[in-house]
Every structure is written in C-alpha cells, then in structure tokens.
Amino acid sequence: MTTLTRPPVSVSQAAELLCVHRRTVLRMINAGRLEAVKLGENTAGWAIDPDSIDDLLGPDPEQEAGA
C-alpha cells in the first residue's frame, strides 16, 4: 500500500461506496483490484486505501464539468 493521504476504509465502508456486497469487496482485495492491508493475523479486518476505490470508480463527472 502506498502512503495514505486519507484514513483507510473498512470493508463495510468500501462495500457501501461501491454499492456491492462485503464479499465482493473481499474478492476485489484478493484479486488485487483494491489495495488493502490485513489488520492482524486472526482478524477479518482490512484497511483499504481510499484512493484505490476512487481509481476503481473512475473520474467524478461533476469535478470534470467544473461544478
């Protein structure tokens, strides 16, 4: 994971932002589509880089339009 400019995102938060199920987020992490770090050896937690979510979603049309 690169140096974070914003706080990391949980699996539940990422699922809400991406409008997918938590299991889908975990699959995306395992496939390398989302940058994340496992939190602890025996926990189910992940810290997801919010920039990788932004990259997956693509550019914001409102920002591109200058709004």
C-alpha positions in Angstrom: 0.0 0.0 0.0 1.2 3.5 -0.8 1.4 6.3 1.7 -2.2 7.2 2.6 -3.4 10.8 2.2 -6.8 9.9 3.8 -7.8 7.5 6.5 -8.2 3.9 5.4 -11.6 2.5 4.6 -13.2 -0.7 6.1 -14.7 -3.5 4.1 -18.2 -2.4 5.1 -17.5 1.2 4.1 -16.0 0.2 0.8 -19.0 -2.0 0.1 -21.3 0.9 0.7 -19.3 3.2 -1.5 -19.1 0.7 -4.4 -22.7 -0.5 -3.9 -21.6 -4.1 -3.7 -21.7 -6.8 -1.0 -18.9 -7.1 1.5 -18.0 -10.5 0.0 -17.4 -8.7 -3.3 -15.0 -6.3 -1.7 -13.1 -9.2 -0.2 -12.9 -10.8 -3.7 -11.7 -7.5 -5.1 -8.9 -7.4 -2.5 -7.9 -11.0 -3.2 -7.9 -10.3 -6.9 -5.7 -7.2 -6.4 -8.3 -4.7 -7.7 -8.3 -2.9 -4.3 -5.2 -2.1 -2.3 -5.6 -3.2 1.3 -3.6 -4.3 4.3 -4.8 -7.1 6.6 -5.3 -6.0 10.2 -3.9 -8.6 12.4 -3.3 -12.3 11.8 -6.5 -13.7 13.2 -9.0 -10.9 12.4 -11.2 -10.4 9.4 -10.4 -6.7 9.2 -8.8 -4.9 6.3 -7.6 -1.3 5.9 -8.4 -0.3 2.3 -6.7 2.5 0.5 -9.5 5.0 -0.4 -7.5 6.1 -3.5 -7.9 2.5 -4.9 -11.6 2.9 -4.5 -11.5 6.2 -6.4 -9.4 4.6 -9.1 -12.0 1.8 -9.4 -14.9 4.2 -9.6 -13.2 6.4 -12.2 -13.4 10.2 -12.5 -16.2 12.2 -10.9 -18.3 13.7 -13.7 -19.1 16.8 -11.6 -15.5 17.6 -11.0 -14.7 17.2 -14.7 -17.5 19.6 -15.6 -16.1 22.2 -13.2 -19.0 22.1 -10.8 
